[in-house]
Amino acid sequence: MNSKWIDILNVEKPGFSGYLSLPPTGTGPGIVIVQEIWGVNSHIRAVADQYALDGYVVLAPDVFWRQQPRVDLGYDDAGRAQAMELRKAVDDAQAGADIAAAAEYLKGLPEVTGAVAAIGYCLGGQLAYRAAAAGKVDAAVAYYGGGIQNALELAGNIEQPILFHYAALDKMIPAEAVDQVKMAFEGRDNATFHTYPGVDHGFNCWGRPAYNQKASALAHGRTLSFLSEHL
């Protein structure tokens, strides 16, 4: 893959960076991939490369750059403990603004020839939702977006298409929370919801025990269809 780390310069202080992966053609629409709490690790970089092979210019910004730059954690107990501590230190509104800034920066790259979407996982799902609410992306996808139900005051700001993927067995985001998000978009035609039976939080991540190949493939296909329609 044609990939590298780049500096993201449109923030108030230096140090913000992201993993940029280019498609085989070198140009295309843009996607901001927003990490889980394990950082821009090998899984997130692979997801970025996957979407680059689908024809997109992909940027995975370093959400934890204000706490600890370029975190790359595994899924063992030690990695989880460190990830949870980093998560506690994140200001969600500030991190959402950082993702919005990363989307704006991506739009300005010469390789990007079309619109830009944000796709986020867990914490990243909430941050993709916040970037949409800020009006800085043209579409958004939230995989089991943690905490969206606690930021529903932003839902009215989202006019662009948004796609939600949820896991039916997710104890972190129970059905009641999903229902709250659905109610916030009730009567509007810009939000699409999919719930995957028999799977748990993190089903898209092949490095975690919750990984489910069928649900992951189905969600990826639905995401590609969504992106092809709206970007």
Secondary structure in CASP SS format (residue, H / E / C, confidence):
PFRMAT SS
TARGET T0000
AUTHOR 0000-0000-0000
METHOD secondary structure of the structure
MODEL  1
M C 1.00
N E 1.00
S E 1.00
K E 1.00
W E 1.00
I E 1.00
D E 1.00
I C 1.00
L C 1.00
N C 1.00
V C 1.00
E C 1.00
K C 1.00
P C 1.00
G C 1.00
F C 1.00
S E 1.00
G E 1.00
Y E 1.00
L E 1.00
S E 1.00
L E 1.00
P C 1.00
P C 1.00
T C 1.00
G C 1.00
T C 1.00
G E 1.00
P E 1.00
G E 1.00
I E 1.00
V E 1.00
I E 1.00
V E 1.00
Q C 1.00
E C 1.00
I C 1.00
W C 1.00
G E 1.00
V C 1.00
N C 1.00
S H 1.00
H H 1.00
I H 1.00
R H 1.00
A H 1.00
V H 1.00
A H 1.00
D H 1.00
Q H 1.00
Y H 1.00
A H 1.00
L H 1.00
D C 1.00
G C 1.00
Y C 1.00
V E 1.00
V E 1.00
L E 1.00
A E 1.00
P E 1.00
D C 1.00
V H 1.00
F H 1.00
W H 1.00
R H 1.00
Q C 1.00
Q C 1.00
P C 1.00
R C 1.00
V C 1.00
D E 1.00
L C 1.00
G C 1.00
Y C 1.00
D C 1.00
D H 1.00
A H 1.00
G H 1.00
R H 1.00
A H 1.00
Q H 1.00
A H 1.00
M H 1.00
E H 1.00
L H 1.00
R H 1.00
K H 1.00
A C 1.00
V C 1.00
D C 1.00
D H 1.00
A H 1.00
Q H 1.00
A H 1.00
G H 1.00
A H 1.00
D H 1.00
I H 1.00
A H 1.00
A H 1.00
A H 1.00
A H 1.00
E H 1.00
Y H 1.00
L H 1.00
K H 1.00
G C 1.00
L C 1.00
P C 1.00
E C 1.00
V E 1.00
T E 1.00
G E 1.00
A E 1.00
V E 1.00
A E 1.00
A E 1.00
I E 1.00
G E 1.00
Y E 1.00
C C 1.00
L H 1.00
G H 1.00
G H 1.00
Q H 1.00
L H 1.00
A H 1.00
Y H 1.00
R H 1.00
A H 1.00
A H 1.00
A H 1.00
A C 1.00
G C 1.00
K C 1.00
V C 1.00
D C 1.00
A E 1.00
A E 1.00
V E 1.00
A E 1.00
Y E 1.00
Y C 1.00
G C 1.00
G C 1.00
G C 1.00
I H 1.00
Q H 1.00
N H 1.00
A C 1.00
L H 1.00
E H 1.00
L H 1.00
A H 1.00
G H 1.00
N H 1.00
I C 1.00
E C 1.00
Q C 1.00
P C 1.00
I E 1.00
L E 1.00
F E 1.00
H E 1.00
Y E 1.00
A E 1.00
A C 1.00
L C 1.00
D C 1.00
K C 1.00
M C 1.00
I C 1.00
P C 1.00
A H 1.00
E H 1.00
A H 1.00
V H 1.00
D H 1.00
Q H 1.00
V H 1.00
K H 1.00
M H 1.00
A H 1.00
F C 1.00
E C 1.00
G C 1.00
R C 1.00
D C 1.00
N C 1.00
A E 1.00
T E 1.00
F E 1.00
H E 1.00
T E 1.00
Y E 1.00
P C 1.00
G C 1.00
V C 1.00
D C 1.00
H C 1.00
G C 1.00
F C 1.00
N C 1.00
C C 1.00
W C 1.00
G C 1.00
R C 1.00
P C 1.00
A C 1.00
Y C 1.00
N C 1.00
Q H 1.00
K H 1.00
A H 1.00
S H 1.00
A H 1.00
L H 1.00
A H 1.00
H H 1.00
G H 1.00
R H 1.00
T H 1.00
L H 1.00
S H 1.00
F H 1.00
L H 1.00
S H 1.00
E H 1.00
H H 1.00
L C 1.00
END
